[in-house]
Amino acid sequence: MKKRIFYPLLVAIAMVALVSSCKKEQNSTILTATFSENVKGAIKAIENESDRVLYIHNLLEAEDSLALVDTLLLTDEVLEAGLNQKIAANPDALYTFTIKNVARIYFVPEVDTVKFDIENNTPSGTPLNDDINAIVTKLQDGINRYHAIMDQEGASEEDAKAIEKELFTAGKDFIMAHKDHPVAWIGFSVAQSFSDDATSLKSITDESLPGLEKLPMYLETKKVLEQAAATQAGSMFVDFEGEDAEGNAVKLSDYVGKGQYVLVDFWASWCGPCRGEIPNIIKIYDTYRNKGLAVLGVGVWEQQKEDHLKAVKDLGISYPQIFVPNKSSRKNDATDAYGINGIPQIILFAPDGKIVARDLRGQAIEEAIAPLYK
């Protein structure tokens, strides 16, 4: 059973402060915390002092220039004294407090004092922030139990799946309890981390969720999930165009739907897990290519084509590649076509172009292909 990798979506570091008054200020949110020695060390490790900045963003705004609410330079004096940071209250919004390369935390700027437990990455002190505290604490506990199981020899897949189901349900319940407020995004993030596939998430996105619909990032994610749900096993392939090493135009349909099984790997040179799968795919290619299997790599999400070409050479990849350049930082025709929000994404296509399986990794690739060539 593969071990899940958890990204620091709900984890972070945030605001700081010594509270000088307990009086509630109307129309203001006071952000308070203290900096532990670990936190101070992480911030001071940022080489350029001008990058030691705390940013507050409003996630209801799509553009960074509009979303930026406030900034604070984290000087040594601030780190030692703590911070009492006042911002305008906006209780119907969802904000992030971010320190570059150090931390990110979600919170709701309700009228009152929001306190942050930096070591445990949780806000508290107001109703919605207490709710965030509860689900993040539950998430962290579940992840700890999950890793405890997976780190054991002969890990129990049944026990691990039970935790995944528990946390998916917790995320979904949080969404439904807060569906009129964008804070539901936190529950959605939890559910997304522990969902089995896009279909289970689509059961959530099909609901009326006014709070989430206010968030541009949710609307983008919803489109991805809808396309992922539309390209599950049994669906016909969706074509896209890229280029080969020489810059010639080439389409997925030049390989898929041509009468043979095709294993397609969506990957990027900078992606560690992607590079980790390459030896498995090369082994599959060497074993089954003379039996009729085609293998294709699709380079996506690269800054420049040269990075892709260098990785192909360095990794000793001999099967064909399609390079698909980004249309923007968040748009790529290949990954958009299949609703891909994480790589590697490895898909097996049947001779007629229908999808046999997706989300293949490690031993699951061999298990999907071996029966086809007995």
Buried (B, 14 or more C-beta within 10 A) or exposed (E): EEEBEBEEBBBBBBBBBEBEEEEEEEEBBBBBBBBEEEBBEBBEEBEEEEBBBBBBBBBBBEEEEEBEBBEBEBEEEBBEBBBBBEBEBBBBBBBBBBBBEBBBBBBBBBBBBBBBBBEEBBBBBBEBBEBBBBBBBBBBEBBEBBBEBBEEEEBEEEBBBBBBEBBBEBBBBBBEBBBBBBBBBBBBBBBBBBBEBBEBBBEBBEEEBEBBBBBEBBEBBBEBBBBBBBBBBEBBBBBBBBBEBEEEEBEBBBBBBEEBBBBBBBBBBEBEEBBEBBEBBBEBBEBBEEEEBBBBBBBBBBEEBEBBBEBBEEBEBEBBBBBBBBEEEEEBBBBBBBBBBEBBBBBBBBBEBBBBBBBBBEEBBBEBBEEBEE
